[in-house]
């Protein structure tokens, strides 16, 4: 074989290999060849390289305000610079300062008990019966207050529902159920789809607005949609708050185990927890002050610090109608009290989203989109969407000029998906384009597999939606090439049980990033289409975020 023939064969083999590894982006009317070519260049192995670094032990779990998180932010900013993105942070940099304070509960110095009006105190074991955070940022909190059971802790005038009616909760500790009243009626708490009223963050915010001293959220796995260890592990490390947040006032923002709640209700003579939960979900429920007090000493380690969102721009042909891509880079850091492996590496959650974001930024930088495209890797998502909350309060351009946010969060690299889950897209006027593009990519749009879990309110797109920007996350469905839907569900169940928010969420060489690349290509094309529309995207009439959009326009 001649050298030239060998070269020709080698090139042919490499081209064939590339075709196998890189799924081709379909031709879509209105998307120019240059954009399609850029999307085609998205490389699963480049995503792998980013994930491998961001999830390494060197970055110590990327806890906000730590050396590891600073390294992650610098890495992301450096990648933006290498690809030629324009800085879109503070003062001509890629960094947007996010002022925070962190509270770490000192477990061996923290005590709590239920003190019945009649009978002996019931001691509680931290991590087993309860977890707690003092939101105020004080060195310690001493609590001795009555407990009021306020059902789901919801005040929702649009649904004619107020668990706080007729009760004064100022200076008291509230016993609250996670989630919201059960419903099959779409006009009442959206039926089986959770609204924001069901989220634990809302419970704390509303209690704070009502002047409560603390909150005890009852954990029941079917209502929370995750096991107790997820709550315990998330609270084992420090929790951050935005400085100046008027709703971060609780001295005990707490969860209690179902069995611990039963001990409380037994001491109060109120029957079973499950019966109380059932009663609280029906109209006619009234809050009850229990003949039991919550007594606690919560010891804290507090530090004030600045973290950073990392924001870059690919300038467009015109101003306005920008598209924003987001993904959080933080994770849970290090648990100093854990034995053995105590680094929460966060490979799937959310080094994958960051890897996708960086690879999309590289691809977009090869083009000149119709309008500017922004890439924001945000901090403190695991602390309660704080980085994206700050970004929503201080966007790179006014919110009215951002047509769409597409978010990436935890895309488990297990193969090539044949379905996508994009819950929330249907709430926007962009949904017909999403349907058309998914079909071109041969992706089935799956409904939210767990509508009662409130997933829409648990990732960073929610922070942008709250300020009116049409927003949703792009995720994988349950079906993958070569497997049936049951396999995909088993993979997710296994991940939640054995790796989600645990040190075992680590990078592994056998991870298959072809699916992450496919989801990046899908998102690239959606962003290009959004940027090309003759008018800005909006919310569907009557959506809960429609008023916020009208306010900024």
GUDO-471461 format. One record per atom (N, C-alpha, C, O): x, y, z; residue in one letter. Coordinates in steps of 0.05 Angstrom, whole numbers, plus 5000, padded with zeros to 4 digits. Each point is the difference from the previous one (the first is absolute). Layout:
N
XYZA...
END
This chain:
553
501749765000X498350245000X501850255000X501850025016X497650164967X501650254998X499450185023X497949985013X504150194994X499550195022X497550174996X498550045019X501050054956X497750174996X497449845004X498050115010X502049634982X497749845004X499549945030X497850015010X504549945003X499749955029X498950255014X498349985018X502650264973X499050255011X497050034995X498550085017X500749854958X497250034993X498349815017X497950085009X503049674995X498549815016X499950095029X497949985014X504350134996X500050095028X498050235004X498650015019X501450184962X498150225001X497249905000X498350095015X501249714967X497349894998X499149875026X497850025009X504149835003X499449875025X499450205023X498249965015X503550254986X499550205020X497450144996X498650065019X500750004956X497550134994X497649825008X498150095012X502249654982X497949815008X499749995030X497849995011X504550005003X499949995029X498750255012X498549995019X502250244969X498850255009X497049994996X498450105017X500749794960X497249994994X498549835020X497750055008X503749735001X498849825019X499750145027X498049975014X504250184994X500150125026X498250255002X499050075022X500750074956X498650265000X497449974984X500149984975X497750025038X497450004986X499750264985X500550215010X498649764965X499750234983X497650175008X497949905008X502450364991X497850195006X498250014976X501050054978X496449915025X498350004977X499750284987X500250205014X499249804960X499450254987X497250105009X498149854998X501850395011X497550125010X499550264985X501850175000X495949874988X499450254986X500550255018X499250005023X502250194966X500650255015X502650005015X500950215009X500449554994X502649985013X502149994979X500149804985X501650405012X502050004979X502149785002X500449895022X500950054956X502049795000X502350055020X501049825012X499750444991X502250075019X499349925028X501649905015X495950154993X499149935027X499949695003X500849905020X498249974960X499849715001X502849885001X500549815015X501450304970X502749905001X501250045028X501449835010X498150405002X501050055027X498849815020X501549895017X495950054981X498849815018X501149724995X500449845019X500250104956X501249744993X502749965014X500849775005X500650455000X502749985011X500049935030X502249945011X495550065002X499949945028X501049725005X499049814988X502950165030X501649765002X499649875028X500650135020X498449634982X499649875026X502649975016X500050015025X502349964961X502549975015X500950265012X501450005020X497950224968X500750265012X498350045026X500950115020X496649814978X498350015024X501249825022X500150085023X500749684969X501349825020X502350135014X500349985024X501450164960X502450125012X499350215020X501350015022X496750154973X499150205019X498949875026X500750085022X497749714974X498849865023X502249875017X499950015025X502049864962X502249875015X501550205017X500649935023X499950314967X501450195016X498350125022X500850015024X496750074969X498350145020X499249815022X499450095023X500549654972X499249805021X502449885014X499649815015X502850294980X502349885013X500250085029X498850205008X502649645008X500350065028X501550265004X499650135021X502049964960X501450255002X498150235005X500750195014X496849804976X498150215003X498249975025X498350175004X502249635011X498949975027X497050035001X498950115020X499749804960X497150015000X498850274993X497550035000X504150174993X499150264989X497950135019X498150134990X502449855036X498250155019X500350304997X502350094998X495550065001X500250294996X501950135020X499849945024X501950244966X501750155018X502549855008X501650105016X498849664974X502449845007X502050024977X499450094978X503049825028X502150004980X499249844975X500650084977X498049695028X499249844977X498150144982X500249974975X497950175036X498150154984X501350234985X499450054977X502650085036X501550214986X501649884976X500150134979X501049645025X501449874978X498149944977X500750034977X496949875030X498049944980X499250254984X499949994976X499650235039X499350254986X502250104982X499550094978X503049895032X502350094983X500249834975X500650094979X499049655025X500249814977X497950084979X500650014976X496950035033X497950074981X500550264986X499650024976X501350185039X500750264988X502249974980X500050134979X502049715027X502249964982X499149874974X500950074978X497349745025X498949874976X498450204983X500350004975X498250175038X498650214985X501950184985X499650074977X502650015037X502050174987X501349864977X500550134979X500249625024X501449854979X498249994975X501050004977X496449985027X498249984977X499150274989X498550024980X502550205032X499450264990X497450135009X499150194987X499749705034X497650135010X500650275013X502250035012X496050154985X500350275012X499249995030X498049885006X503650235012X499350005028X497350145004X499550214988X498849685029X497350125005X499450015029X497750015008X504449995009X499750025029X500450295009X499350194986X501749845038X500450265012X502650134989X502049864997X497950404998X502450164994X501749884978X502550005002X496249904977X501549904977X501349735004X501849934985X497349925036X501149745005X497949794994X497750064993X503149685009X498049794997X498549945026X498149855001X502750285021X499049935027X497950205009X500450244999X497449655010X497950165013X500049935030X499249785007X501550415009X500349955029X497249945012X498150154995X501849645021X497649935015X500650005030X501449835009X497550375006X500750025028X498349815017X497649994998X503849845018X498749795014X501149985029X502150105006X496449765010X501149905026X499349715003X497849924992X503949935020X499749715003X499749935029X501450115017X496749714988X499549905027X500549705001X498749854985X503050065033X500449715004X499249945028X501050115020X497149704983X499049925026X502149825013X500849804988X500150275036X501949845015X498449785014X498850045021X501249724967X498149805008X500449915029X498149965015X504450004994X500549905027X499650215022X500149935023X499350324969X499350205019X497150094998X499150185014X499449694968X497250074995X498249805013X500449764997X497650345017X498149825014X497250094994X499550244995X498749575007X497150074995X498349795014X500849775003X496950325006X498149825012X497150114998X499650244996X498549585005X497250085003X499349995030X500649805013X498250414997X499450025029X497050015003X498850224996X499849565010X497150005003X499250165025X501550025019X496050084980X498950145023X500049815024X500450095023X498949664972X500049805021X501849764990X499549894979X502450045037X501749784992X502950084997X500750245002X501049574992X502950044999X500850114972X498749944980X503450215019X501150104974X500749764982X500849795010X498950254965X500749794980X502550094985X499850184983X502549715023X502550104986X500049914971X499049794993X502250374990X500349954972X502949974992X501750145011X498949684972X502749954991X500550134973X498549954981X503650225018X500550154975X500849804978X501649825004X497250224972X500649844977X498349754998X499549904978X499550005045X498349775001X497050095001X498449914985X501150275035X497350105003X499550274987X497750064991X504350105007X499650274989X502750114989X502149905007X497650314977X502350174992X499050295002X497650054997X504250135007X499250285003X502150194991X502449945002X496850294989X501750224993X498950265012X497650054998X504250115014X499350265010X500550204977X502350064994X495650044994X500350184976X501150285007X500950144982X499149935044X500650285007X502950074998X500750234999X501149565001X502850064999X501250065028X502250105001X496449845020X501050045027X501849765008X500049794987X501550265034X501949795009X498449765012X500949774999X496850295012X498349795012X497250105002X499450244999X498749575005X497250075005X499049835022X500449765001X498250365019X498749865021X497050044997X499050225001X499649554996X497250014994X498449855021X500749785008X497250355001X498049875018X497350124993X499350215010X499349664972X497650124988X497949794996X500549764996X496950335004X497849814994X500149914971X501050144983X497949635013X499849884973X497250024990X498149935013X501650174962X497450034987X500049834975X501650044983X496549785015X499749844976X498350164980X497650055004X503750034973X498650174981X499649854973X499950124979X499849615023X499449854976X502350034980X502349955005X496950134971X502050034978X501350285001X501850054984X497450125034X501350265003X499850174975X501950144992X495749864996X499550144975X498050225004X497949965012X502650274976X498150224998X499850064970X501650154989X496349744998X499650024971X497350124994X498149854996X501750415003X497350124995X498749924974X497549984998X504149974981X498849924974X498649735002X498349944983X502549905037X498649745004X498250005024X498949795008X500750455004X498350035024X500949815022X498449865012X504250154992X501249815020X501950165018X501850134990X497849855036X501850145019X500249845025X498350005018X504049864985X500549845024X500650175024X500049915023X500550354973X500650185022X497650155010X500350175019X497449784970X497650155008X499449965029X499849785010X499850455004X499149995028X502049925020X499349935023X503350074970X502149925019X502350194999X500850094978X500249985045X502350185003X502549825003X500349865020X501650164961X502349825001X502650165007X502149884999X497650375007X502450155006X501549895024X498849955021X503850014975X501749905022X499649715007X500949905020X497749954962X499449725005X501449824980X501150104979X499049645026X501249814982X497749854986X498249905013X502050084961X497849894984X500649724991X502249944990X496049885014X500149734990X498650004973X497650064998X503849864981X499050034972X500449754985X501949855004X496250094977X500249774983X501350094974X499450214989X502549635001X501250054974X497949954978X498249845004X502150304973X498249974978X497550175004X500250205014X497549734974X497750165001X497549835000X500249754996X497450365009X497649845001X499649824975X500350114978X499149645025X499649834977X497750094983X498050095010X502349884963X498050094982X500149854974X502249944990X495550024998X499849904972X498750204982X499549954977X499950295035X498750224986X502150204991X501350125017X499149924957X502050184990X499650295009X501950165000X495749905008X499450285009X500650035030X499750225011X501149575003X500650015028X502849895005X500549764998X501450425006X502849945003X501049834976X501749825004X497350244973X500849874975X499849695000X501649874987X496550035027X499649715000X502449855011X500950065023X500149754962X502249845009X502750134996X502149895008X498050344979X502550144995X500550195023X498450185005X503949795008X500550185023X500450294991X501250054979X497850135037X500550294996X502350075020X500949845015X499950424984X502150085018X499149995029X501749985018X495750024987X499049985028X500949745013X500149985025X500549824960X500849745011X503049985007X500749815014X500950384977X502949985005X500750085028X498850185012X503249694999X501050065027X501050285002X499750135021X501449984958X500950285001X497750195004X500350205015X497449744973X497750175005X499149995029X499350205012X500849564999X499149975028X501650185019X498950135017X503849884978X501750175016X499450294995X499750165019X500049924956X499550284992X497450105012X499950225012X498049624986X497450095010X500050015030X498950195012X502349625002X500250015029X501550255009X499250125019X502949954966X501550245007X498350254997X500050185016X498549834962X498250234995X497950025022X499150225006X500149565006X498050005021X501250055027X498550035020X504149994982X501350065026X500749765017X500550045024X499549724965X500649765015X502950005009X501750124987X498949735034X502749985010X501449764986X502550024996X496049774999X501249774987X498049834986X497650055002X503449754983X498249824985X501149725002X502449954999X495849865006X500749714999X498449884977X497649965003X503849984975X498649874977X500049705004X502149885004X495650004995X499749715003X501049864975X498950064978X503049775024X500949854976X498549744998X500049835018X498650144959X498949744993X500849954971X499550174983X501849615012X501449964975X498350044975X500850124980X496749785021X498350024976X499250294995X499650084977X500250085043X499350294997X502550164992X499750194985X502649745026X502450164994X501249924973X501250164987X498449595005X501049884975X502949925003X501349934980X499850085044X502849915004X500249905028X498650095018X503349724987X500249885027X501350185020X501150214993X498749725033X501150165021X502950064997X500950225007X500749604983X502950044998X500650244982X502050135004X496349934977X500450244983X499850255016X501750184998X496349835019X499750235018X502450015020X501250215003X499449575009X502149995020X502750084988X501550165011X499249724965X502650064988X500150294991X502250135002X495649984988X500050274990X500450205023X501250214996X497949725028X500250175023X502549955016X500650155019X500849634975X502549935015X502250204995X501750055017X498250084959X502050204994X498850285004X497650025006X504050184991X499050275005X497950084980X500149914977X498150275031X497950104983X500450304997X500550145020X499449964956X500450284994X497450164996X498049884993X502250375012X497750194996X501050254987X502350095004X496050034980X500750264989X500050215022X498150025015X503950144986X500150225019X497750204994X499650084977X499049995044X497850194997X497449874992X498050154995X501849595004X497549864992X498050055023X500449905022X497450234972X498050065022X498549765009X498650015021X501549764965X498649765009X501849805014X499049795007X503550274997X501849825014X500250085029X502050115009X495849855006X499850095028X499549785020X499950065024X499849704967X499349785019X502449915016X502249964989X497450015037X502249905017X500249704999X502149885007X495849994983X500049714997X498549934974X497649965001X503950034977X498849914975X500649704999X502349924993X495849925013X500549725007X498249804986X497850074990X503249695008X498549764992X499949815023X502049985015X495849874987X500049785020X499049744986X498450014982X502849775027X499249744989X497149945007X498950105019X499949744964X497249925004X499649885028X498050065013X503849774995X499749875026X500350205023X498749975021X503050234975X500350205021X497550175002X499250085021X499649984956X497450145000X497949845014X498350125014X501849624983X498049835014X500450025030X498050015015X504550004995X500550035028X498850265010X498850025022X501550194962X498950275008X496949985002X498950105019X499849794960X497150005000X498949815021X497850055011X503649744995X499149825022X500150155027X498249975016X504050174988X500250165025X497850215001X499250085022X499950024955X498050214999X497149885000X498150155001X501749584998X497449885000X498550044975X497550035000X503949984977X498750074974X499949764980X499450054977X501049715032X499749774982X502449964982X502350075008X497349834968X502349934983X500750234981X498350174993X504249834999X501050204981X498449984974X499150214989X500649555000X498749974975X497050095000X499150114981X499649845042X497250105002X500050305001X498250134989X503750005024X500250295001X500550114972X498950214992X502949664994X500650084972X497549994983X499450194985X499149595017X497549974985X498050225007X498850124982X500949945043X498150205009X500850284990X498350174993X504349885007X501050274992X499750054970X500150234992X499549564993X499650034971X497250054991X499450024976X498750015044X497250044993X499150285009X501150115020X497150004965X498950265008X498749985028X498849795007X501450425008X499050005027X502149955021X499550025024X503049934967X502249965019X500650275014X499950214988X500749775037X500850245016X502649935015X500349785010X501550414991X502549975014X499549945029X498050085012X503849765000X499749915028X502650075015X502149924992X497650225030X502450035018X500149765018X498149945015X504249924984X500349755015X500950065029X501450195005X497849645013X501050035028X502849895004X500649865019X501150224963X502849915000X501750244991X499250154982X503149895031X501950214991X502449884987X500849775005X500450384978X502549924987X502350155014X500150245000X501749615012X502250125015X502649914986X500449764996X501350434997X502449934985X502250205005X499550245005X502949664993X502450174998X501449934974X500949774997X499350424986X501249954973X502650154999X500050255001X502249614998X502750124998X500950024971X499649814984X501550425009X500750054972X502850094996X501250135018X499949794960X502450134989X499150174976X498749904982X502050355019X499050194979X502350144987X501950085013X498049944961X502050154985X498650164978X498149914987X502850345010X499050174979X502049994976X502450015005X496649974971X501849974978X498650084974X497550034999X504150014981X498950054973X500649754983X502249905000X495850014985X500449804979X499650154974X499750244999X500249614979X499750144974X498549824980X500449764998X497850374987X499049894975X502150064979X501450205002X498749634978X501950054978X498350044974X498649824992X501750414996X498250084978X501650094976X501750185002X497749714975X501350084975X497950044978X497849905002X503050244977X498250074979X501249944972X502350064995X496049824988X500649994971X498350224987X497649964998X503650264994X498450234990X498449914975X501049854983X496650265014X498449944977X500050234980X501350205003X497249754975X499850214979X498550245010X500550224991X497549745027X498350215010X499949995030X500649805013X498550424999X499650015029X497249915007X498349974982X501249975043X497349915009X499649714993X501549884985X496350015026X499149734995X502349805004X500349814983X501250225038X502349835006X499049725009X497849975010X504049844987X499549735010X502149955022X502350074997X496949815025X501749945022X500149705004X497949875001X504550025002X500449725009X501150015028X501850165006X497349665011X500949995028X500549725009X498849814990X503150165029X500649755013X501550065026X501850174999X497649715023X501450065024X502649835002X500049774992X502150365019X502549865002X500649915029X501849845004X496750255015X500549935028X498949725006X498349904986X502749995036X498849765011X500250025031X500050225010X500249565004X499750005029X502650025015X500050015025X502350004961X502550045014X500949755016X499849784990X501250275034X501149795017X498449995026X499450215011X500049554998X498749975026X502249945020X501149785001X499750415016X502249965019X499449785021X501949905012X495650044992X499349805021X499849724989X499749815016X500450154958X499749744988X502649845002X502250115000X497549625003X502349835000X500349884972X498149954986X504450005007X500549894973X499950224979X500850235005X498149714972X499850194978X498050215008X497649955002X503450305001X498250225009X499850224980X499150225006X501849734969X499950204978X497549944983X499849794988X498550415010X497649974983X500850114972X499750244994X501349584989X501250094975X498050114980X500750184984X496849735016X498050114982X500649974971X500050194985X500749575006X500649954972X497550044983X500050174981X497949685024X497550034985X498750275008X498950144983X501349925043X498650245011X502050205011X500849985023X500250214961X499150064973X502450064982X499950194984X502249655020X502250034981X499149954971X501150114981X496949715016X499049944973X498850254988X500550074977X497950075038X498750254989X502150214993X499750134979X502449895037X502250194994X501549914975X500750174983X499849575015X501449914976X498450064975X501150084979X496349885022X498350064977X500050304995X500350084976X499550085044X500050294997X502650104986X499950164982X502449735027X502550084989X500349924971X501150144983X498049625011X500249904972X498150154982X500650054976X497050035034X498250164984X501150284995X499850114979X501550005042X501350274997X502149984978X500250184984X501449615016X502149974979X498749994973X501050124981X496849735016X498749974974X498750274991X500350074977X498450065042X498750264993X502150214992X499450174983X503049815029X502050204994X501049994971X501450184991X498049604996X500749974971X498050154982X500550024976X497450095036X497850124984X499550295007X501350115018X496950014968X499050265007X496949985002X498650024979X500349925044X497249955003X498450254994X501150235002X496349754992X498350234995X500050205022X500150254996X499849665029X500150175024X502049875019X500849774997X500150395022X502149915019X499149755015X497749975007X504349864998X499549765016X501950015024X502450044998X496449935026X501550015025X500249735013X498249834998X504150125014X500549755014X500650065029X501950155006X496549745012X500450065029X500349745015X498149845002X504250125010X500549785018X499750115028X501750165009X496349765005X499250145025X500849845025X500449764999X499950385022X500949895026X497649955018X497750094995X502749765026X498249975023X497249904992X498050075013X501849764966X497549884994X499149815022X497749995008X504249855002X499449815020X499350135027X498949865018X501650394984X499350155025X497250124998X499150145018X499549824959X497350114997X499850184976X498650205001X502849744977X500050164975X500950295004X499050184987X502949865031X500850275008X501550154978X499550244995X502349624991X501550144978X498150084978X500350224989X497949615003X498150074979X498050215010X499150164984X500349835041X498250215011X501450284997X498750194992X503949825014X501550254997X500250074971X499750244993X500749564989X500150064972X497350114990X500050184983X497849715027X497450114992X499550285010X498750164986X502549905037X499850285010X501850194986X499550244998X502749654991X502150164986X500849874974X502349914997X495850074984X500749864974X502050164984X500250245004X501249634977X502050154984X498850214982X501350204994X496249774999X498450214987X497349995013X499349805013X499150414985X497350005013X498449754993X500149904978X498450005042X498549754996X498150024976X499649804986X499450435008X498250044977X501449944974X498749944980X504050085020X501549954975X501049714998X501449944981X497949895038X500749724999X497549844992X498149995015X502149894962X497649864990X499649725012X497849915002X504449965006X499949725009X502449935016X502250084994X497449765027X502149875015X499749704996X497949895005X504349974987X500149714998X502149915020X502350074998X496849765020X501749915022X500749714998X498449844990X504050095019X500949725000X500849925028X501650145013X497249644997X500649925027X499849705002X497949884997X504449995009X500149725006X499149824977X497849885002X503850104977X499449824978X501849755003X502350014991X496749795021X501649765006X501149884974X498549924982X504250065015X501249904975X499949704997X501949865007X495850044984X499649714999X499249904972X499249774997X501150404982X499449924973X498450214985X499650225010X499449704967X498650194982X497049995005X498849794995X500050425014X497150005006X498450014974X500850134980X496949745020X498150034978X497550165009X498050014986X502250105038X497850165011X501250235016X502349985010X496250234992X500950235016X497750085019X497749984994X503150135029X498150115019X500650305002X502250085009X495950084984X500350294999X497650135014X498850194989X500649715034X497650105015X500350305004X502150105009X495850044985X500050295002X500050134973X499150234996X502049634984X500050114972X497250054991X499550204985X498649635022X497350024991X498650255012X497950084991X503350045029X498950245012X500750264984X499050215006X502749754974X501050234985X498850004972X499149804990X501050434997X499150024972X502049884981X499449974976X502949945034X502149884983X499449704996X501449874984X496750025029X499649715000X499649884972X501149784995X497550354987X499749884973X502849964986X500449804986X501450385019X502749974988X501549775014X501449844987X498150135039X501349785015X499049734989X501649824996X495850165000X498949754990X501149934972X500749774995X499450434988X501049964973X502949915000X500849824986X500850315031X502949945001X500549735013X501749854990X496850085030X500349735013X499449794979X501349794999X496650254985X499349804979X502349974980X500649784992X500650455000X502249994981X502449845012X501449874985X499050155041X502149855014X499249715007X501549865012X496150064980X499049745007X499849965030X500649785010X498750435004X499749995029X497050015007X498650184992X500549625023X497350015011X500050195024X501849985017X496250194984X499850175024X498449855021X497649944997X503750005025X498749865022X498950205020X501350205006X496449745005X499050175022X501749965025X501449805002X498450385016X501449975026X499149745012X497749955005X504349885001X499549745011X498950015029X498649825009X502050405004X499250045028X498950285004X501350175012X496349894976X499050275001X499550115028X500150245005X499549575014X499650095028X502650075015X499850095023X502549874964X502550065013X500950294997X501850095014X496850064969X500750284997X502750064988X501350195007X499549644974X502750034988X500450274987X502250105000X495650024990X500450264986X501150215019X501450184992X498049795034X500750215019X502749935014X500750125020X500749674971X502349905014X502650044984X502149895007X497850274972X502550054985X500050294991X498150155004X504249944986X500650284997X498250154981X499750255002X499149614979X498250154982X497750135015X499050214991X500349685032X497850115016X500650295009X498250175000X504449885007X500750275008X499650204978X499250235005X501349694970X499650184977X497050034994X499150214992X499449575011X497150014996X498750205020X498150144993X502949875031X498850175021X500350304992X498450165010X503549914974X500250284991X498850034972X500550204987X498149605003X498450024976X501249884975X498749984979X503849925022X501349904976X499049714995X500249835017X498750124959X499249734994X502449815002X502150044988X497549755028X502349835008X499249715004X497849955010X503949874983X499749725006X502649864997X501950104988X498349665024X502449834998X499749794978X497849914994X504450034993X500149794980X501249755014X502350005009X496149794991X500949755013X499549764983X498650014979X502549775029X499649744987X497449885009X499150045023X499749804959X497749845008X500949745011X502249975011X496149834988X500649745012X500849794979X500849785008X498950284966X500749804980X502750074987X500550234994X501149565003X502750034988X500449794979X498849795000X502950284981X500649824978X500949735011X501849995017X497049794973X500749735009X498749915025X500649785010X497650385002X498849935025X497050085000X499250184985X499349695032X497250085002X499750215023X501950065014X495750044989X499550215019X500549915029X500950155017X498649594988X500549905027X502950025008X500650065023X501249894958X502850025005X500750295008X501550045020X497550154965X500550285007X499050085027X501450145015X496349774992X498950055027X501749885022X500550115021X500449644973X501749875020X502650145004X501150025022X500050094956X502550165003X499650245017X501750065017X496150084980X499550245016X499549925029X501050135018X497449664986X499549915028X502649925014X500350065023X501449814962X502649915012X501750255006X501350015021X498750194961X501550245005X499050145025X501650085017X495849964985X498950145023X500649855026X500750125021X499149624978X500449845025X503049995008X500649995024X501250004957X502849945007X502150224994X502249995009X496950224976X502050204993X499150295003X501650185006X495849874991X498950285001X500650125028X499349905020X502150334979X500850155024X501649825020X499650015024X502149824964X501749835016X502850014989X500450074977X501749875039X502750014990X500549814977X501950034985X496349785011X500349804978X499350124972X500349864980X498750385019X499450134974X502750104989X500750245001X500949574989X502750054991X500349944970X498449854988X503650274999X500649944972X501049724998X501549905016X497549964963X500949734994X500749984970X498650114984X503549755010X500949984973X498049884981X499950064976X498349775034X498149874983X497650174993X498249924986X501750325025X497850184993X499850054970X502150034987X495549995003X499550034971X498850284996X497650045006X503950144983X499250284997X498750064973X499450234995X500049574989X498750054975X497250125004X499250174984X499449745036X497450115006X500150295008X498350164993X503749915024X500350285008X500650184976X498950224998X502749684983X500550154976X497550034983X499550224989X498849575010X497650024985X498150215012X498750164986X501149845041X498350205013X501150294996X498550194999X504249834999X501250264994X499350094972X499450234996X500749594985X499350074972X497050094999X499450194986X498949665027X497250075001X499650285011X498550164989X502849895034X499850275012X501250224983X499050224999X503249724987X501250194982X498050094979X499650244996X499149574991X498150064979X497650165011X499050194988X500049725036X497850155012X500750295006X498450184995X504049865015X500950275005X500250174975X499350235000X501849644979X500250154975X497250074989X499650234991X498649595011X497250064991X498850225016X498650174989X501849825037X498950225017X501250274993X498650204999X504049804995X501350244992X499150114973X500250234994X498749594990X499250074973X497150084998X499150104979X499349875042X497250064998X499550304995X501650165010X496349914976X499450284995X499150155025X499950255000X499349615021X499150135024X501049845024X500749774998X499350365025X500949885025X498149785009X497650014994X503449805021X498449785010X498650095025X501050185015X496649714990X498550075024X499049765014X500549774992X498050275029X498649795015X497249964989X498850194989X500249575014X497249954991X498150175018X500650045024X497250054965X498150165015X499149855026X499349774999X500850385023X499249895026X502249855015X499549925023X502950064965X502149865015X500850175024X499750245000X501349635021X500750145024X502350204997X500350185016X501349804962X502150194995X499350214979X501750174994X495949824996X499250204979X500150285011X500950184986X498249865039X499950275011X502850115003X500550244996X501549595012X502750095003X501250094973X501550194998X497749664980X501050084973X498850274992X501450174989X496149875016X498750254993X501250235016X500150234990X500749715035X501150215017X502650114989X500650245002X501149584986X502650094991X499950114971X501950144992X496149794993X499850094972X499150294999X499850114978X
END
